[in-house]
Every structure is written in C-alpha cells, then in structure tokens.
Amino acid sequence: LVGVPESYLAQCIEYANDAGRGLDPAYTLAPEALANRMKARDGYVEMATELIEKRREHPVDDLMSELVLAEQDG
C-alpha cells in the first residue's frame, strides 16, 4: 500500500521495533537500547530518503509515489 519494497520489510520492522522501545515513560531504556533506538531512527530516515528519491525518479502506483508527486506539484 505505502510502497515499501518487500526487500526492505525485514529492516523496516527491525527499525520500528527498536524505535518503539522506550515510548512508555514508565520504561527506562538501558544505554545500549537507547543507542539502538537512535540508530533505528537514523536508519529509517536513510531508508525513507532513498525510497523517496527512487519514487521521484520512477513513480509507481502506490501511496509513496502519490505523496512525492503531491509534494513536487505543490
């Protein structure tokens, strides 16, 4: 639906799981878990940026392409 290629899904799920850890204010992250959370955020941004550039160059019939095209068209 969104347009994340199947080859990215496992990494996307890992990023989501790592980024979601510690969202509960009652749960304190260990330094290693916090570092993983930040790494996941950075990885997700890098992956999303790459996918946006691909859709900008070669749009397909998915939500990501529609959002990229809407941004370009204003």
Summary of the structure (lengths in Angstrom):
residues: 74
radius of gyration: 15.1
end to end distance: 22.4
largest distance: 44.2
contacts: 168
relative contact order: 0.17
helix: 72%
strand: 0%
